[in-house]
Amino acid sequence: MSSCPPAASFFGFIGAASALVFSNLGAAYGTAKSGVGVASMGVMRPELVMRSIIPVVMAGVLGIYGLIVAVILVGQISETNYPYFLGFAHLASGLANGLSGLAAGICIGIVGDAGVRATAQQPKLFVGMILILIFAEALALYGLIVALILSGKTSSAGC
């Protein structure tokens, strides 16, 4: 059996697509959910809208993480000399990044929505909200770090 079947690149491409799609799902949910909170809060305290847009920006960064990993993975996939080992490593890389971005986006959306509404009523909650958002963003950073490590894997088996 050949160590470099044509199906191996399929797993690499699925990894690249997973990184982008799941990260963008997280970014979209986080943006939409926290954006609803910003709009609702803006009715009560319009002077705080620009300050409350931080969760929307943080959610948007998640999509950038997915784009970075997808571009790196696609650049490493080749039609020849691409064993299953690399295909599986790239699939794991994309899933680690994408699903971490999705989880972070859900967290940012929920915290952003509730946080900006609460901050409109009690401004002292702003720092606490930002800290929670930072820890949520860290979830995506963990996925990005693992994805970059996995994307750097090499195979010693030749094809």
C-alpha positions as CSV (number, residue, x, y, z in Angstrom):
1,M,0.0,0.0,0.0
2,S,1.3,3.4,-0.9
3,S,2.0,5.8,1.9
4,C,0.9,8.8,-0.2
5,P,-2.6,8.0,-1.5
6,P,-4.5,10.7,-3.4
7,A,-7.2,10.7,-0.6
8,A,-4.7,12.0,1.9
9,S,-5.0,15.6,0.6
10,F,-8.7,15.4,1.1
11,F,-8.1,15.4,4.9
12,G,-5.8,18.3,4.6
13,F,-8.4,20.3,2.6
14,I,-11.1,19.4,5.1
15,G,-8.8,20.7,7.9
16,A,-8.3,24.0,6.1
17,A,-12.1,24.3,5.5
18,S,-12.9,23.4,9.1
19,A,-10.5,26.1,10.4
20,L,-12.2,28.8,8.4
21,V,-15.8,27.7,8.6
22,F,-16.0,26.9,12.3
23,S,-14.0,30.0,13.3
24,N,-16.3,32.2,11.1
25,L,-19.3,30.6,12.7
26,G,-18.0,31.6,16.1
27,A,-17.2,35.0,14.9
28,A,-20.6,35.5,13.3
29,Y,-22.4,34.3,16.4
30,G,-20.3,36.4,18.7
31,T,-20.8,39.5,16.5
32,A,-24.5,39.0,16.2
33,K,-25.2,38.2,19.8
34,S,-23.1,41.0,21.3
35,G,-24.3,43.3,18.6
36,V,-27.9,42.8,19.8
37,G,-26.7,43.8,23.3
38,V,-25.0,46.9,21.9
39,A,-28.1,48.0,20.0
40,S,-30.3,47.4,23.1
41,M,-27.9,49.3,25.3
42,G,-27.6,52.1,22.8
43,V,-31.2,53.0,23.3
44,M,-30.7,53.6,27.0
45,R,-27.1,55.0,26.9
46,P,-26.1,56.1,23.4
47,E,-22.9,57.7,24.7
48,L,-21.5,54.2,25.6
49,V,-22.0,52.6,22.2
50,M,-18.4,53.0,21.0
51,R,-17.1,51.7,24.3
52,S,-19.4,48.7,24.2
53,I,-18.3,47.6,20.7
54,I,-15.3,45.7,22.2
55,P,-17.0,42.3,22.2
56,V,-17.9,42.8,18.5
57,V,-14.3,43.4,17.6
58,M,-13.1,40.5,19.7
59,A,-15.5,38.2,18.0
60,G,-14.3,39.4,14.6
61,V,-10.7,38.5,15.4
62,L,-11.8,34.8,15.7
63,G,-12.4,34.7,11.9
64,I,-8.9,36.0,11.4
65,Y,-7.4,33.1,13.4
66,G,-9.3,30.7,11.1
67,L,-8.1,32.5,8.0
68,I,-4.5,32.3,9.1
69,V,-4.6,28.6,9.8
70,A,-6.5,27.8,6.5
71,V,-4.0,29.7,4.4
72,I,-1.1,27.9,6.2
73,L,-2.7,24.5,5.6
74,V,-3.6,25.1,2.0
75,G,0.0,26.2,1.3
76,Q,1.3,22.8,2.6
77,I,-1.0,20.5,0.8
78,S,0.4,19.0,-2.4
79,E,-0.9,16.5,-4.9
80,T,2.2,14.4,-4.5
81,N,4.4,13.5,-1.6
82,Y,1.5,14.1,0.9
83,P,1.1,11.1,3.2
84,Y,-1.9,10.3,5.4
85,F,0.1,11.4,8.4
86,L,0.2,15.0,7.1
87,G,-3.5,14.8,6.0
88,F,-4.5,13.8,9.5
89,A,-2.3,16.3,11.2
90,H,-3.7,19.1,9.0
91,L,-7.3,17.9,9.7
92,A,-6.6,18.0,13.5
93,S,-5.0,21.4,13.1
94,G,-8.1,22.8,11.3
95,L,-10.5,21.2,13.8
96,A,-8.5,22.4,16.8
97,N,-8.5,26.0,15.5
98,G,-12.1,26.0,14.2
99,L,-13.8,24.4,17.1
100,S,-11.9,26.5,19.6
101,G,-12.9,29.6,17.6
102,L,-16.5,28.4,17.7
103,A,-16.5,27.9,21.4
104,A,-14.8,31.3,22.0
105,G,-17.4,33.0,19.7
106,I,-20.3,31.5,21.7
107,C,-18.8,32.7,24.9
108,I,-18.0,36.2,23.6
109,G,-21.5,36.5,22.2
110,I,-23.2,35.6,25.5
111,V,-20.9,37.6,27.7
112,G,-20.8,40.5,25.3
113,D,-24.6,40.7,25.1
114,A,-25.2,40.5,28.9
115,G,-22.1,42.5,29.7
116,V,-22.8,45.6,27.6
117,R,-26.4,45.7,28.9
118,A,-25.2,45.4,32.5
119,T,-22.5,48.0,31.9
120,A,-25.1,50.5,30.7
121,Q,-26.9,50.1,34.1
122,Q,-23.7,49.8,36.3
123,P,-20.5,51.2,34.7
124,K,-18.3,49.6,37.4
125,L,-19.0,46.2,35.7
126,F,-17.0,47.2,32.6
127,V,-13.6,45.9,33.8
128,G,-15.1,42.6,34.8
129,M,-16.8,42.2,31.5
130,I,-13.5,42.9,29.7
131,L,-11.6,40.3,31.8
132,I,-14.2,37.7,31.0
133,L,-14.0,38.5,27.3
134,I,-10.2,38.2,27.4
135,F,-10.5,34.7,29.0
136,A,-13.0,33.8,26.3
137,E,-10.6,35.0,23.5
138,A,-7.8,33.0,25.1
139,L,-9.8,29.8,24.3
140,A,-9.4,30.6,20.6
141,L,-5.7,31.5,21.1
142,Y,-5.2,28.0,22.6
143,G,-6.7,26.5,19.5
144,L,-4.6,28.7,17.3
145,I,-1.4,27.7,19.1
146,V,-2.2,23.9,18.9
147,A,-3.2,24.4,15.2
148,L,0.1,26.0,14.4
149,I,2.1,23.3,16.1
150,L,0.1,20.6,14.3
151,S,0.5,22.3,10.9
152,G,4.3,22.2,11.4
153,K,4.4,18.5,11.7
154,T,6.5,16.7,9.1
155,S,6.5,13.1,8.0
156,S,9.7,11.1,7.9
157,A,8.1,8.5,5.6
158,G,8.7,9.2,2.0
159,C,6.3,8.6,-0.7
